[in-house]
Amino acid sequence: MKLLDRTLDTPAENLALDEALLEQAERGDGTEEILRLWESKQPFVVLGRASRSREEVDLDRCRQLGLPVLRRCSGGASVVVGPGCLMYGVVLSYRLRPHLQRINLAHELVLDHLARALQPLAPEVRFQGTSDLTLGDRKFSGNSLRCKRSHLLYHGTLLYDFPLDLIAACLRTPPRQPEYRQTRSHASFVANLPIDGPRLRAALVTAWNATQPLTDWPQAQTEHLRTTRYERPEWNLRH
């Protein structure tokens, strides 16, 4: 698997690069797989592709705090990211992993894989709900996926040194909750992993055997998606 450990300057560019990597893989021979790691230089809110912004996010509070609100290409609910939240994405091949075409198995494969990689550093890590990783019964990782013809993009958050009060400040109670949450507030539901950033990065690189640096990342397509989608209010706040 190839590795791209690259954070671009703006939230819009970073979301665009995840989608551009999926599109680049789609144009290849059907076998390219990539691990991307990044960590935003500023806090911002990310809506799921179908999220209703006013149901999931306190937009007025985000404006007061100066936090941009953007929308990603994949499903799931809204999250708050920024320094102290490592973002990862894997582009995986259906030709190499045909069972991933069943979405429930895609969640299981990726999150079980990540849980096993992190358990030597934090033994309480486990996979719960549809697409969460937890420390005991507190969530530190939310995840989602985008499926195409020959590949899927599976990406998510890994909280390790994040100001958790920002989540409660920006997000409303989610309209859909996993059973294990038991209607808890954000403050009592989320947690940081007790792992520093370098060790967290190293664990993911080892887990995916991402030994080849990706040098030809899709800069032109990232720029195109940034300007035509991720910087446009009609995409980000369409619902």
C-alpha positions as CSV (number, residue, x, y, z in Angstrom):
1,M,0.0,0.0,0.0
2,K,1.2,3.5,-0.8
3,L,1.4,6.2,1.9
4,L,0.5,9.9,1.6
5,D,1.2,11.8,4.9
6,R,0.2,15.2,3.7
7,T,-1.9,18.1,5.2
8,L,-2.8,20.8,2.9
9,D,-3.4,24.4,3.9
10,T,-7.2,24.7,4.1
11,P,-10.1,22.5,5.2
12,A,-11.5,22.6,1.6
13,E,-8.3,21.4,0.1
14,N,-8.0,18.5,2.6
15,L,-11.5,17.2,2.0
16,A,-10.9,17.6,-1.8
17,L,-7.7,15.6,-1.7
18,D,-9.5,12.6,-0.1
19,E,-12.0,12.5,-2.9
20,A,-9.3,13.1,-5.5
21,L,-7.4,10.1,-4.3
22,L,-10.4,7.9,-4.8
23,E,-11.0,9.3,-8.3
24,Q,-7.3,8.8,-9.2
25,A,-7.5,5.1,-8.1
26,E,-10.6,4.7,-10.2
27,R,-8.7,5.7,-13.3
28,G,-6.0,3.1,-12.7
29,D,-5.8,-0.6,-13.1
30,G,-8.2,-1.4,-10.3
31,T,-5.5,-2.5,-7.7
32,E,-4.1,0.8,-6.3
33,E,-4.5,1.1,-2.5
34,I,-3.5,4.2,-0.5
35,L,-3.3,5.3,3.1
36,R,-3.5,9.0,3.7
37,L,-2.9,10.8,7.0
38,W,-3.5,14.4,7.8
39,E,-4.3,16.8,10.6
40,S,-6.0,20.1,10.1
41,K,-4.2,23.2,11.1
42,Q,-7.5,24.8,12.2
43,P,-10.7,23.4,13.8
44,F,-13.7,23.0,11.5
45,V,-16.9,21.1,11.3
46,V,-17.5,18.4,8.6
47,L,-21.0,17.4,7.7
48,G,-21.8,14.0,6.2
49,R,-22.9,13.9,2.6
50,A,-26.6,13.7,3.5
51,S,-26.4,15.6,6.8
52,R,-29.0,18.4,7.4
53,S,-26.8,21.1,8.7
54,R,-29.2,22.9,11.1
55,E,-30.3,19.5,12.6
56,E,-26.8,18.4,13.4
57,V,-24.8,21.7,13.8
58,D,-25.2,24.9,15.8
59,L,-24.3,27.1,12.8
60,D,-24.6,30.3,14.8
61,R,-22.2,29.1,17.4
62,C,-19.8,28.0,14.7
63,R,-19.9,31.5,13.1
64,Q,-19.2,33.0,16.6
65,L,-16.2,30.8,17.0
66,G,-15.0,31.3,13.4
67,L,-15.2,27.6,12.5
68,P,-15.9,26.8,8.9
69,V,-18.6,24.2,8.2
70,L,-17.9,22.0,5.2
71,R,-19.5,18.8,3.7
72,R,-17.5,15.6,2.8
73,C,-18.2,13.2,0.0
74,S,-19.1,10.3,2.3
75,G,-22.0,9.5,4.5
76,G,-22.4,9.5,8.3
77,A,-23.0,12.3,10.8
78,S,-21.2,15.6,11.5
79,V,-17.9,15.8,13.3
80,V,-15.6,18.5,14.6
81,V,-11.9,18.1,13.6
82,G,-8.7,20.1,14.0
83,P,-5.3,20.0,15.8
84,G,-5.3,16.9,18.1
85,C,-7.5,14.9,15.7
86,L,-5.6,12.7,13.3
87,M,-7.5,12.1,10.1
88,Y,-6.9,8.9,8.1
89,G,-8.3,7.6,4.9
90,V,-7.7,4.3,3.0
91,V,-8.5,3.8,-0.6
92,L,-9.2,0.1,-1.0
93,S,-9.5,-2.1,-4.1
94,Y,-12.5,-4.3,-4.8
95,R,-10.4,-6.4,-7.1
96,L,-8.0,-7.2,-4.2
97,R,-10.7,-7.3,-1.6
98,P,-14.0,-8.3,-3.3
99,H,-15.9,-8.8,0.0
100,L,-15.7,-5.1,0.6
101,Q,-18.6,-4.7,-1.8
102,R,-20.8,-5.6,1.2
103,I,-20.8,-2.4,3.2
104,N,-21.2,-4.1,6.6
105,L,-18.1,-6.1,5.9
106,A,-16.2,-3.0,4.8
107,H,-16.9,-1.4,8.2
108,E,-15.9,-4.6,10.0
109,L,-12.7,-5.1,8.0
110,V,-11.3,-1.6,8.4
111,L,-12.3,-1.0,12.0
112,D,-11.3,-4.4,13.3
113,H,-8.0,-3.9,11.6
114,L,-7.6,-0.5,13.2
115,A,-8.7,-1.7,16.6
116,R,-6.1,-4.5,16.5
117,A,-3.4,-2.0,15.6
118,L,-4.3,0.3,18.5
119,Q,-4.9,-2.3,21.2
120,P,-1.2,-2.8,22.1
121,L,-1.1,0.9,22.9
122,A,-4.6,1.2,24.4
123,P,-6.1,-2.2,25.4
124,E,-9.6,-0.8,25.9
125,V,-10.0,0.0,22.2
126,R,-12.9,-1.8,20.4
127,F,-15.3,-1.5,17.5
128,Q,-18.9,-0.6,18.4
129,G,-22.0,0.5,16.7
130,T,-22.0,0.7,12.9
131,S,-18.7,2.6,12.4
132,D,-17.3,3.8,15.7
133,L,-14.1,3.0,17.6
134,T,-14.3,3.4,21.4
135,L,-12.1,3.5,24.4
136,G,-14.2,1.4,26.7
137,D,-17.6,2.9,26.1
138,R,-16.5,6.4,25.0
139,K,-16.1,7.2,21.3
140,F,-12.8,8.5,19.9
141,S,-13.3,7.7,16.2
142,G,-16.1,8.2,13.8
143,N,-15.9,6.8,10.3
144,S,-17.6,6.8,6.9
145,L,-17.2,5.5,3.4
146,R,-17.7,6.4,-0.3
147,C,-18.1,3.6,-2.8
148,K,-17.2,3.8,-6.5
149,R,-16.9,1.2,-9.3
150,S,-13.6,-0.4,-8.5
151,H,-12.5,1.2,-5.1
152,L,-13.9,2.6,-1.9
153,L,-12.7,5.4,0.3
154,Y,-12.9,4.6,4.0
155,H,-12.0,7.5,6.2
156,G,-12.4,8.9,9.7
157,T,-11.3,10.7,12.8
158,L,-8.9,9.7,15.6
159,L,-9.1,12.0,18.6
160,Y,-6.0,12.0,20.7
161,D,-5.4,15.5,22.0
162,F,-8.5,17.4,20.9
163,P,-10.4,20.0,22.9
164,L,-13.5,17.9,23.5
165,D,-15.6,20.8,24.7
166,L,-15.6,22.1,21.1
167,I,-17.6,19.1,20.0
168,A,-20.4,19.9,22.5
169,A,-20.2,23.6,21.5
170,C,-20.7,23.0,17.8
171,L,-22.8,19.8,17.4
172,R,-26.4,19.2,18.4
173,T,-27.6,15.9,19.7
174,P,-27.3,13.6,16.6
175,P,-30.6,12.5,15.0
176,R,-29.4,8.9,14.9
177,Q,-27.5,7.3,17.8
178,P,-25.9,3.9,18.3
179,E,-27.5,1.9,21.1
180,Y,-24.3,1.8,23.2
181,R,-24.4,5.6,23.5
182,Q,-27.5,5.4,25.7
183,T,-28.5,9.0,25.0
184,R,-25.4,10.4,26.6
185,S,-24.4,14.0,26.0
186,H,-21.3,14.7,23.9
187,A,-19.3,15.6,27.0
188,S,-19.9,12.1,28.5
189,F,-19.7,10.2,25.3
190,V,-16.4,11.3,23.5
191,A,-12.8,10.8,24.7
192,N,-9.2,11.2,23.5
193,L,-7.0,8.2,22.9
194,P,-4.0,8.2,25.4
195,I,-1.6,7.9,22.5
196,D,0.5,10.8,21.1
197,G,0.4,11.8,17.5
198,P,3.7,10.2,16.3
199,R,2.9,6.8,17.8
200,L,-0.6,7.0,16.4
201,R,0.7,7.7,12.9
202,A,3.2,4.9,13.2
203,A,0.6,2.4,14.3
204,L,-1.6,3.1,11.3
205,V,1.4,2.9,8.8
206,T,2.4,-0.4,10.3
207,A,-1.2,-1.8,10.3
208,W,-1.7,-1.1,6.6
209,N,1.9,-1.9,5.6
210,A,2.0,1.4,3.8
211,T,5.7,1.3,2.9
212,Q,5.7,3.0,-0.5
213,P,5.4,6.9,-0.6
214,L,2.8,8.2,-3.0
215,T,4.6,10.9,-5.0
216,D,2.1,11.5,-7.8
217,W,-0.8,12.7,-5.7
218,P,-3.6,14.4,-7.8
219,Q,-2.9,18.1,-7.3
220,A,-4.9,19.3,-10.3
221,Q,-8.0,17.3,-9.4
222,T,-7.8,18.4,-5.8
223,E,-7.7,22.0,-6.9
224,H,-10.7,21.4,-9.2
225,L,-12.7,19.9,-6.4
226,R,-11.8,22.6,-4.0
227,T,-13.1,25.4,-6.3
228,T,-16.1,23.6,-7.7
229,R,-17.3,21.9,-4.6
230,Y,-15.7,22.2,-1.2
231,E,-15.5,26.0,-1.1
232,R,-19.0,26.5,-2.4
233,P,-21.9,27.2,0.0
234,E,-24.3,25.4,-2.4
235,W,-22.4,22.2,-1.7
236,N,-21.6,22.7,2.0
237,L,-24.9,24.1,3.2
238,R,-27.3,22.6,0.6
239,H,-29.3,20.8,3.3
